[in-house]
Amino acid sequence: MLLRTILNLFKEVGINEIIITPQHETAKQTDLWADVAASRGIQMVKDGLITESERALAENEYRQWISETAMSQTMYLLAVEGRRQN
């Protein structure tokens, strides 16, 4: 759904020759995202996007999942690029 939206936006502004490249990332048992929740999550709280209790809960649940269950985590990422003819 998001990819279709991006492709439509590209086409609306005259971007063609669109290339989609997978750039998936797999991490094995890392606290990286818990560290992101601990650091960048504070900014999200300050910006009013989430509450401190929601941020803390997400961080704690993620750390628990990593230590008890997780073997790896794959982020599904796509790069979308194109060219606009002048």
Residue frames relative to the residue before (quaternion, step in Angstrom):
aa qw qx qy qz dx dy dz
M 1.0000 0.0000 0.0000 0.0000 0.00 0.00 0.00
L 0.6877 0.4582 -0.2838 0.4865 3.60 0.80 -0.94
L 0.6332 0.5339 -0.3346 0.4495 3.57 0.99 -0.82
R 0.6439 0.5129 -0.3251 0.4654 3.60 0.96 -0.80
T 0.6316 0.5291 -0.3265 0.4631 3.57 1.02 -0.79
I 0.6569 0.5012 -0.3074 0.4720 3.57 0.93 -0.89
L 0.6535 0.5112 -0.3160 0.4602 3.58 0.91 -0.88
N 0.6519 0.5053 -0.3148 0.4697 3.60 0.97 -0.81
L 0.6378 0.5157 -0.3295 0.4677 3.60 0.99 -0.78
F 0.6229 0.5337 -0.3366 0.4625 3.58 0.97 -0.82
K 0.6937 0.4835 -0.2809 0.4539 3.57 0.82 -1.01
E 0.6245 0.5581 -0.3356 0.4311 3.61 1.03 -0.78
V 0.7515 0.3559 -0.2104 0.5142 3.60 1.04 -0.68
G 0.6282 -0.6097 0.3096 0.3713 3.55 1.23 0.44
I 0.4616 0.6538 -0.4720 0.3697 3.57 1.16 0.45
N 0.0249 0.7910 -0.6095 0.0463 3.54 -0.84 1.03
E 0.6857 0.4280 -0.3706 0.4575 3.57 -1.25 -0.23
I 0.1675 0.8338 -0.5011 0.1599 3.53 1.00 0.95
I 0.0949 -0.7760 0.6233 0.0145 3.53 -0.94 1.01
I 0.1390 -0.7662 0.6246 0.0595 3.56 -0.95 0.97
T 0.0502 -0.8165 0.5747 -0.0235 3.55 -0.66 1.14
P 0.3836 -0.7086 0.5372 0.2493 3.62 -0.74 0.99
Q 0.0180 0.7852 -0.6183 0.0288 3.57 -1.00 0.87
H 0.0833 0.8441 -0.5207 0.0964 3.53 0.97 0.96
E 0.1739 -0.7707 0.6065 0.0887 3.55 -1.16 0.68
T 0.0943 -0.7779 0.6198 0.0439 3.55 -0.95 0.92
A 0.0712 -0.7806 0.6208 0.0098 3.53 -0.91 0.99
K 0.2649 -0.7537 0.5821 0.1518 3.54 -1.05 0.76
Q 0.8524 -0.2115 0.0927 0.4692 3.53 -0.78 1.19
T 0.3337 0.7324 -0.5211 0.2843 3.53 0.43 1.22
D 0.4032 -0.7051 0.5319 0.2394 3.54 -1.16 0.62
L 0.2591 0.8156 -0.4917 0.1607 3.57 1.28 0.18
W 0.7454 0.4099 -0.2522 0.4613 3.60 0.65 -1.04
A 0.5822 0.5352 -0.3861 0.4749 3.59 1.14 -0.42
D 0.6370 0.5126 -0.3212 0.4779 3.57 1.05 -0.76
V 0.6203 0.5207 -0.3368 0.4804 3.60 1.07 -0.71
A 0.6494 0.5080 -0.3175 0.4684 3.60 0.94 -0.85
A 0.6619 0.5085 -0.3033 0.4596 3.57 1.05 -0.78
S 0.7576 0.3720 -0.2112 0.4930 3.59 0.98 -0.76
R 0.7701 0.3435 -0.1947 0.5010 3.61 0.52 -1.14
G 0.5571 0.6158 -0.3857 0.4020 3.57 1.15 -0.50
I 0.5855 0.5775 -0.3618 0.4391 3.56 1.14 -0.66
Q 0.6426 0.5043 -0.3217 0.4789 3.59 1.02 -0.76
M 0.6284 0.5296 -0.3397 0.4573 3.60 1.01 -0.74
V 0.6228 0.5166 -0.3336 0.4837 3.58 1.09 -0.71
K 0.6594 0.5105 -0.3082 0.4577 3.60 0.88 -0.93
D 0.6909 0.4707 -0.2697 0.4779 3.58 1.10 -0.76
G 0.5054 -0.6893 0.3943 0.3376 3.58 1.29 -0.06
L 0.4334 0.7173 -0.4527 0.3044 3.60 1.23 0.27
I 0.7732 0.0317 -0.0065 0.6333 3.57 1.15 -0.69
T 0.4865 -0.6265 0.5073 0.3369 3.57 -1.29 0.25
E 0.6423 -0.5134 0.3933 0.4113 3.57 -1.24 0.33
S 0.6489 0.5098 -0.3352 0.4546 3.60 0.97 -0.74
E 0.6306 0.5142 -0.3361 0.4743 3.62 1.05 -0.66
R 0.6486 0.5186 -0.3120 0.4615 3.59 0.98 -0.87
A 0.6769 0.4934 -0.2871 0.4648 3.56 0.88 -0.98
L 0.6388 0.5244 -0.3224 0.4615 3.58 1.00 -0.80
A 0.6515 0.5110 -0.3152 0.4637 3.59 0.92 -0.90
E 0.6588 0.5049 -0.3098 0.4637 3.58 0.91 -0.88
N 0.6926 0.4826 -0.2842 0.4545 3.59 0.83 -0.95
E 0.6544 0.5032 -0.3156 0.4678 3.60 0.96 -0.83
Y 0.6451 0.5119 -0.3246 0.4653 3.58 1.00 -0.78
R 0.6555 0.5033 -0.3175 0.4649 3.61 0.89 -0.88
Q 0.6427 0.5122 -0.3190 0.4721 3.59 1.02 -0.77
W 0.6442 0.5201 -0.3170 0.4626 3.60 0.94 -0.87
I 0.6480 0.5203 -0.3132 0.4597 3.59 0.96 -0.91
S 0.7380 0.4414 -0.2494 0.4454 3.58 0.79 -0.97
E 0.7766 0.3813 -0.1905 0.4639 3.61 1.03 -0.67
T 0.8412 0.2376 -0.0575 0.4823 3.58 0.91 -0.87
A 0.6923 0.5491 -0.2961 0.3625 3.53 0.74 -1.10
M 0.1912 -0.7415 0.6303 0.1281 3.51 -1.17 0.74
S 0.7684 -0.1426 0.1020 0.6154 3.56 1.09 -0.75
Q 0.1981 -0.7458 0.6225 0.1304 3.52 -1.34 0.27
T 0.1153 -0.7900 0.5999 0.0526 3.56 -0.87 0.97
M 0.2039 -0.7462 0.6236 0.1128 3.51 -0.90 1.01
Y 0.2962 -0.7567 0.5642 0.1462 3.56 -0.77 1.10
L 0.0714 0.8225 -0.5514 0.1195 3.56 -0.26 1.30
L 0.0747 -0.7776 0.6235 0.0326 3.54 -1.07 0.81
A 0.2339 -0.7233 0.6303 0.1579 3.56 -1.06 0.79
V 0.1010 -0.7854 0.6100 0.0291 3.57 -0.91 0.95
E 0.0925 0.7922 -0.5953 0.0971 3.55 -0.73 1.07
G 0.0000 -0.8008 0.5986 -0.0187 3.53 -1.20 0.49
R 0.3923 -0.7026 0.5496 0.2244 3.51 -1.35 -0.01
R 0.2069 -0.7475 0.6180 0.1283 3.54 -1.07 0.82
Q 0.3266 -0.7416 0.5564 0.1837 3.57 -0.82 1.02
N 0.3493 -0.7441 0.5302 0.2079 3.61 -0.91 0.85
